[in-house]
Amino acid sequence: MAKRISAQRALEMILEEREVFDDDVEAEDSEEEVSEFEDHISENSESDSDFEEDDEIEHQPVPKRRRATGPGRQQPATGPGRQQPATGPGREQPATGRGRQQPAPGPDREQPATGRGHQQSAPGPSCQQPAPGPSLQQPAPGPGRQQPATGQGRQQPATGPGQDSQHGASEEIWMSKNPEIECSSRPRKEPPRKAANVIRMQPGPTRMAVTHTQDIKSSFELFTDSIQKIILDCTNLEGRRVFGERWKEMDQTHLHVYFGVLILAGVFRSKGESAESLWDAETGREIFRATMSLENFHIISRIIHFDNRDDRPARRQRDKLAAIRTVWDKWVSRLPLLYNPGPNVTIDEQLMPFRGRCPFRQYIPSKPTKYGIKIWAACDATSSYAWNLQVYIGKADGGAPEKNQGMRVVLDMSQGLSGHNITCDNFFTSHKLGQELLKRKLTMVGTIRKNKSELPPQLLTSKNRPVKSSKFAYTADTSLVSYVPKKGRNVVLMSTLHGDGRICDQEHHKPEIIMDYNATKGGVDNMDKLVTAYSCKWRTLRWPLVIFFDMLDISANNAFVIWMALNPEWNRGKLQKRRLFLEDLGKALVRPQIEERQHVPRTPASAAIVRRIQEENAGALSTQPKEPQSAEAELVLCT
């Protein structure tokens, strides 16, 4: 068939030569000569190879010469989409493909349009010829090749900055270093996962929090009432051991006063400031002298304990956190009972600054403080409510480093969640973690390190890739994306939440996976920023006290989240709502002690505060306040 096409093409060229140089020749003579030449070509065409003839069809140009038009001839157009010239009146057009239907002969036959938007007949059995146009790229010929239409109305796949050309190409199979994981360049058509991302709990404060929250103080006591008895018992035990019979038993009011003083010191940004300056008569704050003496504050800070010191060595042999383990576990178990997180939960680490002696002190050079106690945290991505926490106590003495620590932490911190999405960074993210979370009806979005064995090599390279481009890879239930934010650098993310490679239509052309990750990654970091802004942390060399100060900060922040969820109109229009909340909380905690004080402080400003509060307390004054007395020789707390 290709030989005949070549012969007919040569025939058309001879006819065009004759039209240029011999316009007056009669049509009958021309047909007779053509017939003789056709017979000659058909005899000699057997010696031509198929490859050379196909090449002539594909690449031999039509001579563009000016020729006179004879009777019945039409001058062909020379631009793109020009019509083929007729070969004469009554001339029959040769076929150019298998099974092609011959057009009707004669001058009245209709010439098919070949401009843009028109699809010509296929050159092979199943080959679809693309419509010619100015930007058409001619594919290599071959039977069975299907040509994509490029005329008007066709939607081209995006190959610009937002998406690599793989989406417009055929599906590719990529193998990772892990032979069990096979990736595809196109999404797998799997049934939707109905179990994941179906939250069965109502986000926000629980019924327990709603029924027990009457004011700001009660919202804070939701988190501390379960540990107050343990702290009082251990502190009084330590006070009797140190001071003997001179020790006066602490009660709940004294402990609340200590909490309130610490919170007010954080409100006044007094972290790192000496206690003497806070209690100074000239430069200090009046509220501190009106609440308790400086000596009593130092005594409580020294004596406060969270366990029995006598049996601590035995417990410390198996638990490095023995000095505060009971209080910590009781407090953490209360957090998920008071608030249900939203659809997105962030899991990350928090580093509490501490440079003293601690068996599990960590050094993280990327953190601003570098040295401290590391805490794993799971927070609501929207409200930054601390839903679950875990202190990292390091590896066992003489033991090997923990394997798959990131996966273990995420699985521990997500206990009790169902239908949520977990956002984490590259320390935690892995393909195995995503599969384990799917079994718990949870999804995962996070960055992933490039040395992971589950990544195909095609996603790791960034050379010769355009800026703001994305390359995707898919498994049955996992999506991977490699995004190039700037030249020569790419970031890789893994998601079990997304099933396709949607691209944001903004200027940066970021994939939807990256947009969702950026929107939900800051739950823990934002919580850490909030508690650091008005922190009650005090300078100390006792690491259990450092953890306890962080517990107070997180409790105050969680109480603020619950209070604002229940009272959205509180202080509407004011910018520093959290500072106002902490100030009211601190004053509410110290007020009962001020109302019961028998000794008025010496400074006039502090004494005025005491008198005003006592006068406001209806029926609290049965006698006039006594004259100021020195309490230096007494170990009487909060007088």
Backbone torsions as a table, in degrees:
resi	resn	phi	psi	omega
1	MET	NA	-41.3	178.0
2	ALA	-63.9	-32.4	178.7
3	LYS	-66.2	-40.1	179.6
4	ARG	-67.3	-36.1	178.1
5	ILE	-62.6	-40.4	179.9
6	SER	-66.1	-38.5	179.1
7	ALA	-65.5	-43.9	-179.9
8	GLN	-66.5	-32.8	178.9
9	ARG	-67.6	-41.9	176.8
10	ALA	-62.8	-35.7	177.3
11	LEU	-62.5	-42.5	-179.6
12	GLU	-65.0	-35.6	178.8
13	MET	-66.4	-39.8	178.0
14	ILE	-63.0	-40.1	180.0
15	LEU	-64.3	-39.0	-179.9
16	GLU	-67.4	-35.3	175.5
17	GLU	-63.7	-41.2	-179.6
18	ARG	-67.3	-34.8	180.0
19	GLU	-65.0	-31.3	-177.8
20	VAL	-75.0	-43.2	-172.0
21	PHE	-101.9	-9.5	-178.5
22	ASP	-143.2	79.1	-177.5
23	ASP	-81.7	-20.4	-173.6
24	ASP	-93.0	2.7	-178.6
25	VAL	-72.1	141.1	-178.3
26	GLU	-68.0	149.5	-178.0
27	ALA	-64.3	-33.6	-178.4
28	GLU	-67.3	-41.0	178.6
29	ASP	-64.4	-38.9	-178.9
30	SER	-64.0	-40.4	179.9
31	GLU	-67.5	-35.3	179.2
32	GLU	-66.1	-41.6	178.9
33	GLU	-68.1	-38.6	178.5
34	VAL	-62.0	-40.8	179.9
35	SER	-62.9	-42.5	178.1
36	GLU	-63.9	-40.6	-179.8
37	PHE	-67.9	-33.3	179.6
38	GLU	-66.1	-40.7	177.5
39	ASP	-64.1	-40.8	179.8
40	HIS	-63.8	-40.2	-179.4
41	ILE	-67.2	-41.7	-177.9
42	SER	-64.2	-29.5	179.2
43	GLU	-75.0	-35.0	-174.4
44	ASN	-97.2	-2.6	-174.9
45	SER	-78.8	-8.6	-177.4
46	GLU	-69.5	-25.2	-175.7
47	SER	-82.7	-8.7	-179.1
48	ASP	-81.3	143.8	178.8
49	SER	-83.0	154.1	180.0
50	ASP	-66.3	-35.0	-177.7
51	PHE	-66.1	-41.1	-179.4
52	GLU	-67.9	-36.7	-178.6
53	GLU	-70.1	-39.8	177.7
54	ASP	-64.3	-35.9	179.0
55	ASP	-66.4	-33.7	177.0
56	GLU	-66.8	-38.9	179.3
57	ILE	-64.0	-37.1	-171.7
58	GLU	-82.0	-39.0	-168.1
59	HIS	-118.3	-13.3	-176.4
60	GLN	-75.0	119.2	-177.1
61	PRO	-78.6	155.6	175.8
62	VAL	-82.9	128.3	-180.0
63	PRO	-60.2	126.8	179.8
64	LYS	-98.8	84.6	179.5
65	ARG	-118.8	147.8	176.6
66	ARG	-73.5	125.9	179.9
67	ARG	-136.3	151.5	178.1
68	ALA	-79.2	144.8	-179.1
69	THR	-91.1	127.0	177.0
70	GLY	-87.3	-174.9	179.2
71	PRO	-66.5	131.1	178.1
72	GLY	81.1	3.7	-178.9
73	ARG	-101.7	151.7	179.1
74	GLN	-120.0	131.2	-178.9
75	GLN	-67.4	122.2	-177.4
76	PRO	-75.0	150.4	174.7
77	ALA	-78.6	151.4	-176.4
78	THR	-104.6	-4.6	-179.6
79	GLY	-88.8	-177.8	177.4
80	PRO	-66.9	140.5	-179.4
81	GLY	82.1	19.1	-178.4
82	ARG	-71.3	153.4	-179.8
83	GLN	-84.5	146.3	177.5
84	GLN	-71.7	137.2	-179.9
85	PRO	-72.7	147.6	175.5
86	ALA	-74.2	155.2	-175.9
87	THR	-99.2	11.4	177.1
88	GLY	127.6	160.9	179.5
89	PRO	-66.9	130.5	178.2
90	GLY	78.2	3.2	-177.8
91	ARG	-79.4	138.3	-178.9
92	GLU	-96.0	125.2	-178.0
93	GLN	-74.3	129.2	-179.2
94	PRO	-69.5	153.0	177.8
95	ALA	-75.6	150.4	-179.2
96	THR	-124.9	19.2	178.2
97	GLY	-168.4	165.3	-179.7
98	ARG	-68.5	133.9	175.4
99	GLY	67.6	17.1	-178.6
100	ARG	-77.3	136.3	-179.8
101	GLN	-80.6	129.2	-177.3
102	GLN	-69.7	136.9	175.5
103	PRO	-71.7	157.9	-177.8
104	ALA	-66.5	132.1	179.8
105	PRO	-75.5	163.5	175.8
106	GLY	110.0	164.5	-177.9
107	PRO	-69.4	-16.7	-176.5
108	ASP	-92.6	4.1	-177.9
109	ARG	-69.7	149.4	-174.5
110	GLU	-91.3	124.3	-179.4
111	GLN	-82.5	126.6	-179.9
112	PRO	-69.8	145.3	177.9
113	ALA	-75.9	141.4	-178.8
114	THR	-125.4	20.0	179.2
115	GLY	-79.4	-164.1	-177.8
116	ARG	-66.6	145.1	177.7
117	GLY	84.7	-8.5	179.6
118	HIS	-99.1	138.4	-179.0
119	GLN	-107.6	116.8	-177.5
120	GLN	-78.6	170.6	179.1
121	SER	-69.6	150.4	-174.5
122	ALA	-69.3	142.2	178.8
123	PRO	-80.2	-9.1	179.3
124	GLY	-134.4	-170.8	-178.2
125	PRO	-61.7	-42.7	-179.0
126	SER	-129.4	25.9	-177.0
127	CYS	-96.0	129.1	179.2
128	GLN	-101.7	116.5	-175.3
129	GLN	-77.4	127.3	177.4
130	PRO	-72.1	150.1	178.6
131	ALA	-69.0	132.8	-179.5
132	PRO	-70.0	147.9	178.7
133	GLY	-163.4	178.6	-177.2
134	PRO	-64.1	-32.7	-175.7
135	SER	-109.2	21.8	-178.6
136	LEU	-76.6	132.0	173.7
137	GLN	-100.7	120.7	-175.9
138	GLN	-76.8	117.4	178.9
139	PRO	-76.5	165.0	178.0
140	ALA	-67.6	135.6	-176.3
141	PRO	-74.7	156.0	176.7
142	GLY	170.3	143.7	-180.0
143	PRO	-69.2	143.4	177.9
144	GLY	85.4	-1.8	-179.9
145	ARG	-86.5	126.9	-179.1
146	GLN	-95.6	121.8	-176.7
147	GLN	-90.6	132.7	176.2
148	PRO	-74.6	139.7	178.3
149	ALA	-73.3	137.1	-179.5
150	THR	-124.0	17.7	179.3
151	GLY	-81.1	-168.2	-179.1
152	GLN	-69.6	143.2	-179.6
153	GLY	93.6	-9.2	178.0
154	ARG	-88.2	136.5	179.2
155	GLN	-97.4	114.1	-177.8
156	GLN	-77.7	143.2	172.4
157	PRO	-67.2	146.8	-177.7
158	ALA	-70.7	123.7	177.1
159	THR	-125.1	16.3	-179.5
160	GLY	-88.1	-148.6	-174.9
161	PRO	-64.3	-27.6	-173.4
162	GLY	-82.6	-14.8	-172.7
163	GLN	-157.6	138.6	178.7
164	ASP	-76.0	164.9	-175.6
165	SER	-72.6	-4.9	-178.2
166	GLN	-65.4	-26.1	-179.2
167	HIS	-71.0	-22.5	177.4
168	GLY	-92.6	-7.9	-178.8
169	ALA	-97.3	-179.7	179.5
170	SER	-73.2	165.3	-177.4
171	GLU	-67.9	136.2	178.5
172	GLU	-118.2	146.5	178.1
173	ILE	-107.9	124.6	-179.0
174	TRP	-116.5	136.2	178.2
175	MET	-103.7	136.8	177.1
176	SER	-92.9	178.6	177.1
177	LYS	-65.1	-29.1	175.4
178	ASN	-82.6	114.3	-175.4
179	PRO	-66.1	-14.3	-179.8
180	GLU	-81.9	-12.0	-176.2
181	ILE	-111.3	121.2	178.9
182	GLU	-120.8	128.1	-176.0
183	CYS	-109.9	152.0	177.4
184	SER	-121.8	151.8	178.9
185	SER	-80.1	-6.0	178.6
186	ARG	-127.8	152.4	-178.1
187	PRO	-62.9	143.1	174.8
188	ARG	-80.7	139.7	179.2
189	LYS	-87.1	87.7	-179.6
190	GLU	-110.6	154.5	176.0
191	PRO	-64.7	145.9	-178.0
192	PRO	-63.6	146.8	178.3
193	ARG	-85.4	101.6	-176.2
194	LYS	-76.2	-26.3	-176.5
195	ALA	-73.0	-36.6	-178.1
196	ALA	-75.2	148.6	176.6
197	ASN	61.7	31.1	171.2
198	VAL	-116.6	97.0	-175.0
199	ILE	-83.1	125.5	-178.6
200	ARG	-96.9	-5.4	178.3
201	MET	-107.9	147.3	180.0
202	GLN	-80.9	118.3	-179.4
203	PRO	-62.3	141.5	178.4
204	GLY	119.7	-170.4	-179.6
205	PRO	-60.9	142.3	178.9
206	THR	-80.4	174.7	178.7
207	ARG	-63.6	-34.7	178.1
208	MET	-62.6	-42.6	179.4
209	ALA	-68.4	-36.9	-178.2
210	VAL	-67.6	-42.1	-176.5
211	THR	-74.9	-23.3	-176.3
212	HIS	-104.5	6.1	180.0
213	THR	-106.1	106.9	175.3
214	GLN	-108.1	-32.5	179.8
215	ASP	-147.4	-175.0	-177.3
216	ILE	-65.1	-40.9	-179.6
217	LYS	-63.8	-40.9	-179.9
218	SER	-67.6	-31.1	177.1
219	SER	-66.9	-32.6	176.8
220	PHE	-76.0	-37.3	-179.5
221	GLU	-68.2	-15.7	173.9
222	LEU	-56.8	-30.9	-175.2
223	PHE	-97.8	-19.5	-173.4
224	THR	-110.4	-15.4	-174.8
225	ASP	-67.1	-25.3	-179.4
226	SER	-76.6	-17.0	-177.3
227	ILE	-112.1	-5.9	-175.6
228	GLN	-65.6	-41.1	-178.5
229	LYS	-64.2	-41.1	179.1
230	ILE	-63.6	-43.5	-179.2
231	ILE	-64.9	-41.4	-179.7
232	LEU	-65.9	-43.4	-179.7
233	ASP	-63.3	-46.3	-178.7
234	CYS	-68.8	-35.9	-179.6
235	THR	-70.6	-43.5	178.0
236	ASN	-64.7	-36.3	176.2
237	LEU	-62.7	-43.2	177.9
238	GLU	-69.3	-35.1	177.7
239	GLY	-65.4	-40.6	177.6
240	ARG	-67.8	-33.4	179.1
241	ARG	-69.3	-33.6	-176.8
242	VAL	-87.4	-46.8	-171.8
243	PHE	-104.7	-11.3	177.9
244	GLY	68.8	-133.5	-176.2
245	GLU	-72.9	-15.5	179.4
246	ARG	-74.8	-12.1	-177.6
247	TRP	-77.0	132.3	174.9
248	LYS	-100.6	131.0	-174.9
249	GLU	-60.5	134.6	174.2
250	MET	-81.8	146.0	175.0
251	ASP	-123.6	-174.3	-175.9
252	GLN	-65.4	-33.8	178.8
253	THR	-64.0	-42.2	179.0
254	HIS	-64.5	-39.4	179.8
255	LEU	-67.4	-38.9	177.4
256	HIS	-64.4	-36.6	177.9
257	VAL	-62.8	-42.3	178.6
258	TYR	-63.3	-42.3	176.1
259	PHE	-60.9	-45.0	-177.3
260	GLY	-64.2	-39.8	178.6
261	VAL	-64.0	-41.8	178.4
262	LEU	-63.5	-42.4	-179.2
263	ILE	-67.5	-40.9	178.0
264	LEU	-65.9	-35.1	176.0
265	ALA	-63.5	-36.2	175.5
266	GLY	-68.9	-35.9	178.2
267	VAL	-64.0	-38.0	-179.7
268	PHE	-84.7	11.7	179.2
269	ARG	55.1	48.4	-175.9
270	SER	-99.9	14.1	179.3
271	LYS	-64.4	125.3	-177.4
272	GLY	91.1	-11.8	177.8
273	GLU	-82.3	144.6	-179.0
274	SER	-70.1	150.6	179.4
275	ALA	-66.3	-32.2	179.6
276	GLU	-60.9	-37.4	179.7
277	SER	-70.5	-30.1	178.5
278	LEU	-72.5	-33.0	179.9
279	TRP	-94.5	5.0	-178.9
280	ASP	-67.0	141.3	-176.3
281	ALA	-68.5	-26.0	-175.8
282	GLU	-101.5	-45.5	-174.2
283	THR	-102.3	-9.0	-176.5
284	GLY	-84.5	-175.5	177.9
285	ARG	-98.8	137.4	-175.7
286	GLU	-66.3	-29.6	-174.6
287	ILE	-65.6	-29.2	-178.7
288	PHE	-71.5	-45.3	178.8
289	ARG	-69.1	-28.8	177.8
290	ALA	-75.0	-17.7	-176.5
291	THR	-92.3	-55.5	-178.8
292	MET	-153.4	165.9	177.4
293	SER	-80.0	158.8	179.3
294	LEU	-64.0	-35.2	-179.8
295	GLU	-63.9	-42.9	179.2
296	ASN	-64.4	-35.4	177.9
297	PHE	-63.9	-43.0	178.5
298	HIS	-65.6	-37.0	-179.5
299	ILE	-65.2	-44.8	-179.5
300	ILE	-65.9	-41.8	179.7
301	SER	-62.7	-28.8	179.4
302	ARG	-82.6	-38.3	-170.5
303	ILE	-90.1	-25.2	-173.1
304	ILE	-58.2	127.0	-179.6
305	HIS	-134.8	163.6	-175.0
306	PHE	-125.7	7.5	176.7
307	ASP	-159.1	174.1	176.9
308	ASN	-83.4	120.8	-174.7
309	ARG	-69.8	-22.7	-174.6
310	ASP	-69.1	-43.9	-177.6
311	ASP	-99.0	13.8	-179.3
312	ARG	-66.3	-41.4	-178.5
313	PRO	-57.0	-37.8	179.7
314	ALA	-68.2	-39.9	179.7
315	ARG	-72.7	-29.7	-178.6
316	ARG	-71.9	-18.3	177.3
317	GLN	-63.8	-31.5	-178.7
318	ARG	-112.0	-7.3	-178.5
319	ASP	-147.4	115.4	179.2
320	LYS	-69.4	-21.3	-178.9
321	LEU	-95.5	23.1	-174.1
322	ALA	-61.5	-29.9	-175.6
323	ALA	-65.6	-20.5	-178.6
324	ILE	-142.7	15.1	-174.1
325	ARG	-61.2	-47.4	-175.7
326	THR	-62.5	-46.5	179.5
327	VAL	-65.0	-41.2	-179.1
328	TRP	-63.4	-47.7	-177.7
329	ASP	-64.3	-40.8	178.4
330	LYS	-64.9	-39.2	-179.0
331	TRP	-70.0	-42.8	-179.4
332	VAL	-65.8	-36.7	-179.9
333	SER	-65.8	-19.3	179.4
334	ARG	-82.4	-24.0	-174.0
335	LEU	-59.9	-51.2	-178.4
336	PRO	-71.7	-10.8	-179.8
337	LEU	-80.7	-12.2	-173.4
338	LEU	-109.8	-12.4	-175.3
339	TYR	-154.4	135.8	175.3
340	ASN	-102.5	122.9	-178.4
341	PRO	-70.3	162.7	177.4
342	GLY	-76.4	-165.4	-174.9
343	PRO	-68.3	-18.6	-177.2
344	ASN	-119.8	129.7	179.5
345	VAL	-123.8	132.7	-180.0
346	THR	-103.2	134.0	176.9
347	ILE	-119.7	124.2	-177.1
348	ASP	-156.9	-171.9	-178.3
349	GLU	-113.2	152.3	175.5
350	GLN	-127.8	134.7	-179.3
351	LEU	-114.0	114.4	176.0
352	MET	-86.1	123.1	-177.0
353	PRO	-62.3	130.0	177.1
354	PHE	-166.6	129.0	-179.9
355	ARG	-117.5	7.3	178.7
356	GLY	-80.0	-169.6	-179.5
357	ARG	-80.3	126.9	-179.7
358	CYS	-156.1	133.0	-177.2
359	PRO	-68.6	-14.3	-179.4
360	PHE	-129.0	30.6	174.9
361	ARG	-66.6	138.3	-175.5
362	GLN	-111.4	152.6	174.4
363	TYR	-119.9	113.2	179.6
364	ILE	-123.2	101.6	-174.3
365	PRO	-65.8	-21.5	-179.2
366	SER	-77.4	-14.5	179.5
367	LYS	-84.7	153.6	179.5
368	PRO	-63.5	-37.1	-177.8
369	THR	-87.7	-23.3	174.9
370	LYS	70.1	-46.6	-179.4
371	TYR	-111.0	139.4	177.5
372	GLY	168.2	-169.1	179.0
373	ILE	-103.4	125.1	-175.5
374	LYS	-92.2	135.6	179.9
375	ILE	-128.2	127.4	171.9
376	TRP	-79.5	135.0	-175.2
377	ALA	-133.8	141.1	171.8
378	ALA	-119.6	115.2	-174.6
379	CYS	-124.8	151.6	171.9
380	ASP	-65.9	130.9	-174.2
381	ALA	-67.9	-23.2	-176.6
382	THR	-91.7	-51.6	-174.5
383	SER	-96.3	-10.2	-176.6
384	SER	62.1	28.0	174.2
385	TYR	-71.2	127.0	179.0
386	ALA	-76.4	106.6	-173.3
387	TRP	-92.8	-29.4	179.6
388	ASN	-156.0	143.0	-177.3
389	LEU	-139.2	155.0	179.3
390	GLN	-154.3	126.2	179.0
391	VAL	-81.2	131.6	177.2
392	TYR	-87.5	114.6	-176.2
393	ILE	-101.9	11.1	176.1
394	GLY	78.6	-178.1	179.5
395	LYS	-78.8	161.7	178.9
396	ALA	-66.0	152.3	-179.7
397	ASP	-61.4	121.4	179.9
398	GLY	77.9	1.9	-178.9
399	GLY	-91.0	169.6	178.9
400	ALA	-82.0	154.6	176.4
401	PRO	-59.7	148.1	-177.8
402	GLU	-71.3	134.6	176.7
403	LYS	-94.1	146.0	-179.7
404	ASN	53.3	45.2	-178.6
405	GLN	-65.2	-40.2	-179.5
406	GLY	-60.9	-43.0	179.2
407	MET	-66.0	-40.6	179.5
408	ARG	-62.6	-41.0	-179.3
409	VAL	-64.6	-45.5	-178.6
410	VAL	-64.0	-41.7	179.4
411	LEU	-66.1	-36.2	176.9
412	ASP	-69.5	-43.3	-176.1
413	MET	-72.9	-21.7	-178.8
414	SER	-96.2	11.5	176.9
415	GLN	-62.9	129.1	-179.3
416	GLY	96.7	-8.6	178.1
417	LEU	-92.4	149.4	177.4
418	SER	-154.1	128.0	180.0
419	GLY	84.4	3.0	-177.6
420	HIS	-93.1	166.2	172.7
421	ASN	-108.4	132.5	-179.4
422	ILE	-101.7	124.7	176.3
423	THR	-108.4	126.3	-177.7
424	CYS	-145.8	168.7	-178.0
425	ASP	-97.6	-172.2	-171.0
426	ASN	-71.0	-11.3	175.3
427	PHE	-69.6	-29.2	-175.3
428	PHE	-101.6	-34.2	-166.7
429	THR	-67.7	133.1	173.5
430	SER	-159.8	161.3	179.9
431	HIS	-66.6	-37.8	179.6
432	LYS	-65.4	-37.8	176.8
433	LEU	-63.6	-42.7	178.2
434	GLY	-59.9	-38.7	179.0
435	GLN	-68.8	-38.7	178.6
436	GLU	-67.7	-37.3	178.3
437	LEU	-68.0	-36.0	177.4
438	LEU	-63.1	-33.0	176.3
439	LYS	-65.8	-26.1	177.1
440	ARG	-93.9	11.0	-179.6
441	LYS	65.2	40.0	177.0
442	LEU	-126.3	149.2	174.8
443	THR	-111.1	171.6	-173.8
444	MET	-143.8	140.4	172.6
445	VAL	-136.5	129.7	179.3
446	GLY	-174.0	159.8	172.1
447	THR	-72.0	156.4	-177.4
448	ILE	-136.0	142.4	-179.7
449	ARG	-72.0	148.0	-173.2
450	LYS	-77.9	-7.9	177.2
451	ASN	-92.4	8.3	178.2
452	LYS	-71.3	141.1	-176.3
453	SER	-74.8	-14.7	-178.3
454	GLU	-83.8	-0.8	-178.1
455	LEU	-92.8	131.8	173.8
456	PRO	-73.3	148.8	-177.9
457	PRO	-62.1	-24.1	-178.1
458	GLN	-64.6	-22.6	-178.9
459	LEU	-90.3	-11.7	-173.2
460	LEU	-88.0	-28.5	-176.9
461	THR	-79.8	142.9	175.6
462	SER	-123.7	4.3	-178.8
463	LYS	-72.4	136.3	177.5
464	ASN	64.0	17.2	174.6
465	ARG	-96.8	138.2	-179.9
466	PRO	-68.8	152.0	177.9
467	VAL	-65.9	143.4	-179.6
468	LYS	68.6	23.5	176.9
469	SER	-97.9	157.4	-177.4
470	SER	-131.3	141.0	175.6
471	LYS	-127.9	131.2	-172.7
472	PHE	-113.6	153.8	172.2
473	ALA	-144.0	146.3	-172.6
474	TYR	-135.7	144.6	164.6
475	THR	-114.8	-166.9	-176.8
476	ALA	-63.8	-33.9	-176.5
477	ASP	-137.7	16.9	-177.6
478	THR	-136.5	141.1	176.4
479	SER	-117.7	138.5	176.6
480	LEU	-122.3	142.7	178.0
481	VAL	-139.8	138.8	174.2
482	SER	-116.7	114.4	-175.7
483	TYR	-113.4	138.6	-179.0
484	VAL	-105.4	97.0	179.2
485	PRO	-73.0	-31.1	175.7
486	LYS	-150.5	168.1	-170.7
487	LYS	-60.5	130.5	176.5
488	GLY	78.5	10.7	-178.4
489	ARG	-141.8	136.9	177.7
490	ASN	-137.3	157.8	177.6
491	VAL	-125.5	139.7	-175.1
492	VAL	-116.0	134.1	179.0
493	LEU	-126.8	151.3	177.1
494	MET	-123.4	140.9	-177.8
495	SER	-146.7	134.9	167.7
496	THR	-104.5	4.6	178.0
497	LEU	-90.0	-35.4	-175.6
498	HIS	-99.6	142.6	-179.3
499	GLY	-112.6	-4.5	-179.5
500	ASP	-143.0	176.5	-176.0
501	GLY	-103.7	63.4	179.2
502	ARG	-73.2	140.3	-178.0
503	ILE	-113.8	135.5	176.3
504	CYS	-70.2	138.6	-176.6
505	ASP	-86.5	13.2	176.8
506	GLN	-79.6	-176.8	-173.3
507	GLU	-66.1	-33.8	-176.4
508	HIS	-78.5	-15.6	177.5
509	HIS	55.4	42.0	179.6
510	LYS	-79.7	145.8	176.0
511	PRO	-67.7	159.4	-179.8
512	GLU	-64.0	-29.4	178.4
513	ILE	-61.8	-43.9	-179.7
514	ILE	-69.5	-38.1	178.9
515	MET	-62.7	-43.3	178.8
516	ASP	-68.5	-36.6	178.3
517	TYR	-64.7	-44.1	179.8
518	ASN	-64.5	-32.0	-178.1
519	ALA	-76.7	-21.0	-173.6
520	THR	-120.9	3.4	-175.1
521	LYS	-83.1	-12.9	-169.3
522	GLY	-99.0	17.3	-178.0
523	GLY	-62.5	-49.1	-178.3
524	VAL	-74.1	-41.5	-179.9
525	ASP	-63.1	-38.4	179.1
526	ASN	-69.1	-39.4	175.8
527	MET	-61.7	-43.0	178.8
528	ASP	-63.6	-37.6	178.2
529	LYS	-66.9	-39.5	-178.6
530	LEU	-67.2	-46.0	-177.6
531	VAL	-71.3	-22.9	178.0
532	THR	-78.2	-29.1	-177.3
533	ALA	-63.4	-42.7	179.2
534	TYR	-127.0	61.7	-174.2
535	SER	-84.7	143.6	176.5
536	CYS	-94.3	10.3	-178.8
537	LYS	-61.4	134.6	-179.2
538	TRP	-116.3	150.8	-179.8
539	ARG	-67.9	122.2	-177.8
540	THR	-155.0	159.6	175.9
541	LEU	-105.8	5.3	179.8
542	ARG	-100.0	113.2	-176.8
543	TRP	-66.8	-31.2	174.6
544	PRO	-61.8	-33.0	178.1
545	LEU	-70.7	-31.7	175.9
546	VAL	-63.1	-44.5	177.7
547	ILE	-64.1	-38.9	-179.9
548	PHE	-66.0	-38.9	176.4
549	PHE	-61.4	-39.1	177.5
550	ASP	-66.9	-34.6	175.8
551	MET	-62.3	-40.9	177.4
552	LEU	-65.3	-41.9	179.0
553	ASP	-61.8	-46.5	-178.5
554	ILE	-68.0	-37.1	177.6
555	SER	-62.9	-42.1	178.4
556	ALA	-65.2	-39.5	178.6
557	ASN	-68.0	-42.1	177.5
558	ASN	-64.9	-37.5	177.2
559	ALA	-63.1	-38.0	177.4
560	PHE	-64.7	-39.7	178.4
561	VAL	-62.5	-44.9	179.8
562	ILE	-66.3	-42.0	-178.9
563	TRP	-62.9	-42.4	179.9
564	MET	-71.6	-30.4	176.8
565	ALA	-68.9	-33.0	179.3
566	LEU	-87.9	-23.7	-178.0
567	ASN	-131.4	71.5	-176.3
568	PRO	-66.9	-17.7	-179.3
569	GLU	-89.9	1.3	-176.7
570	TRP	-69.6	122.8	179.1
571	ASN	51.7	42.9	178.6
572	ARG	-62.9	135.8	179.6
573	GLY	95.7	-13.6	179.1
574	LYS	-91.2	145.3	-173.7
575	LEU	-84.2	-41.3	-174.5
576	GLN	-97.5	62.3	-177.9
577	LYS	-67.2	-39.6	-177.2
578	ARG	-67.1	-36.6	177.2
579	ARG	-65.6	-41.6	177.0
580	LEU	-64.3	-37.7	178.0
581	PHE	-63.6	-46.4	-179.3
582	LEU	-66.1	-36.5	178.3
583	GLU	-65.6	-44.1	176.9
584	ASP	-65.1	-37.1	178.9
585	LEU	-65.2	-46.0	179.3
586	GLY	-62.0	-42.7	179.2
587	LYS	-67.1	-36.0	178.2
588	ALA	-67.7	-31.2	180.0
589	LEU	-75.5	-33.6	-178.1
590	VAL	-91.1	-12.9	-174.9
591	ARG	-62.2	-44.1	-179.9
592	PRO	-58.1	-36.6	178.8
593	GLN	-70.2	-38.5	178.9
594	ILE	-64.7	-36.9	179.5
595	GLU	-65.8	-28.9	-177.2
596	GLU	-98.1	0.7	-177.7
597	ARG	-66.0	136.0	177.2
598	GLN	-99.8	-23.5	-178.7
599	HIS	-109.9	121.0	-179.2
600	VAL	-82.3	137.7	178.3
601	PRO	-63.9	159.9	-174.5
602	ARG	-73.8	-36.7	-175.5
603	THR	-69.4	139.1	-177.1
604	PRO	-61.8	-38.5	-177.5
605	ALA	-66.2	-44.3	178.8
606	SER	-67.5	-38.2	177.8
607	ALA	-64.0	-36.1	177.8
608	ALA	-65.1	-36.9	177.5
609	ILE	-64.0	-43.2	-179.8
610	VAL	-63.1	-46.8	-179.1
611	ARG	-63.4	-42.0	-179.1
612	ARG	-63.3	-43.9	-179.1
613	ILE	-68.2	-39.1	179.3
614	GLN	-67.9	-34.4	177.1
615	GLU	-70.3	-32.9	178.9
616	GLU	-72.1	-23.3	179.3
617	ASN	-81.2	107.6	-175.3
618	ALA	-65.6	126.9	178.3
619	GLY	73.2	8.5	-178.3
620	ALA	-80.2	-24.9	-176.3
621	LEU	-99.0	104.6	173.5
622	SER	-94.2	-26.6	176.7
623	THR	-135.9	163.0	177.9
624	GLN	-71.9	147.5	177.3
625	PRO	-60.0	143.1	-179.7
626	LYS	-75.8	165.7	178.4
627	GLU	-68.2	152.7	179.0
628	PRO	-57.8	132.4	178.0
629	GLN	-127.7	151.9	-179.7
630	SER	-81.9	132.7	179.6
631	ALA	-114.8	23.0	-176.5
632	GLU	-67.4	-33.4	-177.8
633	ALA	-85.0	-6.0	-177.2
634	GLU	-103.5	143.3	171.3
635	LEU	-103.3	50.3	179.3
636	VAL	-97.7	122.2	-173.7
637	LEU	-79.6	141.0	168.8
638	CYS	59.5	45.7	175.6
639	THR	-120.6	NA	NA
